[in-house]
Amino acid sequence: MKGSRQEGRPGNAGRIQHARSKLLVFVLLCALPLFGALSLWWRGVSAIPLLAYGAVSLLTFLVYWHDKRRARDQGQRTPENVLHALELAGGWPGALLAQQLVRHKTRKLSYQTVFWLIVALHQVFWIDRLFLESGLLSWI
């Protein structure tokens, strides 16, 4: 079809497919942890969750970027369990951005399954902490 762009074409390099929808999902996923971390900081409890999400997300993004470069150069890769540990430590927003911006770790179903379970765990933790106050996840 004339004028249409398809994935894989040179004119499409570096372009994120459905960018607006993905940005909306990213903002919605980050809203609850951000609100929770900010509320802890505002109440004077701790700024650590807020700082951790930012710092670990940046580190995770950089590790994804480095791993993608190593994958292209056929160098030594970052083990998946290291990537997942960074995501679990609060770096999942950086991982999600890196997956879209550098197109890394998006096709392997087993990897994506663990990644989304980690994202869901973070969401459930903040729902429990902020709204349920049940302490079910207080051991985390």
TIZAVO-564722 format. One record per residue (C-alpha): residue in three letters; z negated, x negated, y. Coordinates in steps of 0.2 Angstrom, whole numbers, padded with zeros to 4 digits, always signed. Layout:
<recs>
AlaZXY ...
</recs>
This chain:
<recs>
Met+0000+0000+0000 Lys+0005-0007+0017 Gly-0009-0013+0028 Ser-0023-0011+0015 Arg-0034-0025+0010 Gln-0040-0028-0008 Glu-0053-0039-0015 Gly-0047-0056-0020 Arg-0033-0057-0007 Pro-0034-0072+0005 Gly-0035-0061+0020 Asn-0051-0054+0013 Ala-0060-0070+0011 Gly-0078-0070+0018 Arg-0077-0051+0021 Ile-0091-0041+0014 Gln-0085-0025+0006 His-0094-0009+0013 Ala-0104-0019+0025 Arg-0111-0004+0035 Ser-0117+0004+0019 Lys-0125-0012+0012 Leu-0133-0016+0029 Leu-0141+0002+0029 Val-0147-0001+0011 Phe-0154-0018+0016 Val-0163-0011+0031 Leu-0170+0003+0020 Leu-0176-0009+0007 Cys-0184-0020+0019 Ala-0193-0006+0029 Leu-0207-0003+0018 Pro-0212-0022+0015 Leu-0210-0026+0033 Phe-0221-0011+0039 Gly-0234-0015+0026 Ala-0234-0034+0031 Leu-0235-0029+0049 Ser-0249-0017+0047 Leu-0259-0030+0038 Trp-0256-0042+0053 Trp-0259-0029+0066 Arg-0276-0024+0058 Gly-0281-0042+0058 Val-0282-0043+0039 Ser-0268-0057+0036 Ala-0252-0063+0043 Ile-0248-0072+0026 Pro-0237-0058+0019 Leu-0227-0057+0035 Leu-0225-0076+0036 Ala-0222-0077+0017 Tyr-0207-0064+0017 Gly-0199-0073+0031 Ala-0201-0091+0025 Val-0198-0088+0007 Ser-0183-0077+0011 Leu-0176-0091+0021 Leu-0179-0104+0007 Thr-0172-0092-0006 Phe-0156-0090+0004 Leu-0154-0109+0006 Val-0157-0111-0013 Tyr-0144-0098-0017 Trp-0132-0106-0005 His-0135-0123-0013 Asp-0133-0116-0030 Lys-0117-0108-0026 Arg-0110-0125-0019 Arg-0116-0134-0035 Ala-0107-0120-0046 Arg-0091-0124-0037 Asp-0093-0143-0038 Gln-0099-0141-0056 Gly-0115-0150-0052 Gln-0133-0147-0059 Arg-0138-0129-0056 Thr-0154-0121-0051 Pro-0162-0112-0066 Glu-0162-0093-0065 Asn-0180-0093-0068 Val-0183-0103-0052 Leu-0172-0091-0042 His-0182-0076-0049 Ala-0198-0084-0045 Leu-0193-0086-0027 Glu-0188-0068-0027 Leu-0204-0063-0034 Ala-0214-0073-0021 Gly-0206-0063-0008 Gly-0189-0070-0006 Trp-0179-0056-0012 Pro-0173-0051+0005 Gly-0165-0068+0007 Ala-0158-0067-0011 Leu-0150-0050-0007 Leu-0142-0057+0009 Ala-0136-0073+0000 Gln-0129-0063-0014 Gln-0118-0054-0001 Leu-0114-0067+0011 Val-0110-0082-0001 Arg-0106-0070-0016 His-0117-0078-0028 Lys-0126-0071-0043 Thr-0118-0054-0041 Arg-0108-0051-0058 Lys-0121-0056-0071 Leu-0129-0040-0077 Ser-0144-0048-0085 Tyr-0148-0057-0069 Gln-0145-0042-0058 Thr-0156-0032-0069 Val-0171-0044-0067 Phe-0167-0045-0048 Trp-0168-0026-0045 Leu-0184-0025-0055 Ile-0192-0038-0044 Val-0186-0028-0028 Ala-0193-0012-0036 Leu-0209-0020-0040 His-0211-0025-0022 Gln-0207-0007-0016 Val-0220+0000-0028 Phe-0233-0012-0023 Trp-0231-0007-0004 Ile-0230+0012-0009 Asp-0246+0009-0018 Arg-0255-0001-0005 Leu-0249+0010+0010 Phe-0249+0027+0004 Leu-0258+0029-0013 Glu-0272+0018-0009 Ser-0276+0019-0028 Gly-0278+0001-0031 Leu-0267+0001-0046 Leu-0258-0014-0041 Ser-0273-0022-0033 Trp-0274-0036-0046 Ile-0257-0043-0039 
</recs>
